[in-house]
Amino acid sequence: MMSASSSPDTEPAEAQDPLSAAAQQIARFDGAVDRWWEVLRGRKLMDRVMYGASDVGEFSQIWHVLGAIRALGPRREAADALRFSALMALESLVVNQGVKRLFARRRPGTAAENPTRHRLRQPITSSFPSGHASAAFCAAVVLSRGSRLGPVYRLAAAIVAVSRIHVRLHHASDVIAGAAVGEAIGRLAARLMRR
């Protein structure tokens, strides 16, 4: 004989929607990273590097400049810089006007809450995924093609990406997702450029 509590028509009280459980795990992860990162905030050199990286990452400025410089190299043309800038514009459109519109995630902080003298622009899009991280990793993939500076581009991408955690404009999971999206777009673009 079955008791009412073990009826196949009822679920245990502890059962949880898998999406809700995943969201809680992500929130715990983001909180842990933010608490760990807190020891780095307020240090003069770290603040200078991170706020500076976040600033040059705005509108992919650093990547457009590096793309133009790379186009000056041997066996390169000005058209390479134009193609690269067009790719970065397309990446921004896909992420900021496409992917971000699927989510409505609040940012962990605002530019107005910035406790330093460094300036920050307040983004108006969803926190998820990080556009800075996406642009950084997309650019690093493409700029690294056939270049001995690949590790330098990757390091620059990582610094720009994590700067968004430091300045509290993104959660760690936003940055990870943005890096993954950018990596995918960059690899697809690199594959198409080979043809």
Backbone hydrogen bonds, N-H to C=O, Kabsch-Sander energy under -0.5 kcal/mol:
donor,donor_aa,acceptor,acceptor_aa,energy
6,S,3,S,-1.0
7,S,4,A,-1.0
10,T,7,S,-1.5
15,A,12,P,-1.5
21,A,17,D,-2.4
22,A,18,P,-2.4
23,A,19,L,-2.5
24,Q,20,S,-2.1
25,Q,21,A,-2.1
26,I,22,A,-2.6
27,A,23,A,-2.5
28,R,24,Q,-2.3
29,F,25,Q,-2.5
30,D,26,I,-3.1
31,G,27,A,-2.4
32,A,28,R,-2.5
33,V,29,F,-2.5
34,D,30,D,-2.5
35,R,31,G,-2.4
36,W,32,A,-2.3
37,W,33,V,-2.9
38,E,34,D,-1.5
39,V,35,R,-0.5
39,V,36,W,-1.0
40,L,37,W,-2.3
41,R,37,W,-0.9
41,R,38,E,-0.5
43,R,40,L,-1.1
44,K,42,G,-0.6
47,D,43,R,-3.3
48,R,44,K,-2.4
49,V,45,L,-2.6
50,M,46,M,-2.9
51,Y,47,D,-2.9
52,G,48,R,-1.8
53,A,49,V,-2.6
54,S,50,M,-2.3
55,D,51,Y,-2.1
56,V,52,G,-2.5
57,G,53,A,-1.2
58,E,54,S,-0.5
58,E,55,D,-1.3
60,S,57,G,-2.1
61,Q,58,E,-2.1
62,I,56,V,-2.3
64,H,60,S,-2.3
65,V,61,Q,-2.3
66,L,62,I,-2.5
67,G,63,W,-2.4
68,A,64,H,-2.0
69,I,65,V,-2.5
70,R,66,L,-2.6
71,A,67,G,-1.5
72,L,69,I,-1.4
73,G,70,R,-1.6
76,R,73,G,-1.2
80,D,77,E,-1.3
81,A,77,E,-0.8
81,A,78,A,-0.5
82,L,78,A,-1.7
83,R,79,A,-2.7
84,F,80,D,-2.3
85,S,81,A,-2.5
86,A,82,L,-2.3
87,L,83,R,-2.3
88,M,84,F,-2.4
89,A,85,S,-2.1
90,L,86,A,-2.3
91,E,87,L,-2.9
92,S,88,M,-2.1
93,L,89,A,-2.2
94,V,90,L,-2.7
95,V,91,E,-2.6
96,N,92,S,-2.8
97,Q,92,S,-0.6
97,Q,93,L,-1.7
98,G,94,V,-0.6
99,V,94,V,-2.5
100,K,95,V,-2.9
101,R,98,G,-0.7
102,L,99,V,-1.8
103,F,100,K,-1.4
109,G,168,R,-0.6
113,E,110,T,-1.0
114,N,111,A,-1.5
127,S,105,R,-2.5
130,S,174,D,-2.2
134,S,130,S,-2.1
135,A,131,G,-2.8
136,A,132,H,-2.4
137,F,133,A,-2.4
138,C,134,S,-2.3
139,A,135,A,-2.6
140,A,136,A,-2.4
141,V,137,F,-2.0
142,V,138,C,-2.0
143,L,139,A,-3.3
144,S,140,A,-1.8
145,R,141,V,-0.6
145,R,142,V,-0.9
147,S,144,S,-2.3
150,G,147,S,-1.0
152,V,149,L,-0.6
153,Y,149,L,-2.4
154,R,150,G,-2.4
155,L,151,P,-2.3
156,A,152,V,-2.6
157,A,153,Y,-2.3
158,A,154,R,-2.4
159,I,155,L,-2.4
160,V,156,A,-2.4
161,A,157,A,-2.6
162,V,158,A,-2.7
163,S,159,I,-1.6
164,R,160,V,-0.6
164,R,161,A,-1.3
165,I,162,V,-1.0
166,H,162,V,-1.9
167,V,163,S,-2.4
168,R,165,I,-1.3
169,L,164,R,-1.9
170,H,164,R,-1.5
175,V,171,H,-1.6
176,I,172,A,-2.4
177,A,173,S,-2.3
178,G,174,D,-2.6
179,A,175,V,-2.6
180,A,176,I,-2.1
181,V,177,A,-2.5
182,G,178,G,-2.8
183,E,179,A,-2.5
184,A,180,A,-2.2
185,I,181,V,-2.6
186,G,182,G,-2.9
187,R,183,E,-2.5
188,L,184,A,-2.3
189,A,185,I,-2.7
190,A,186,G,-2.7
191,R,187,R,-2.2
192,L,188,L,-2.3
193,M,189,A,-2.4
194,R,190,A,-1.1
195,R,191,R,-0.6
195,R,192,L,-0.8
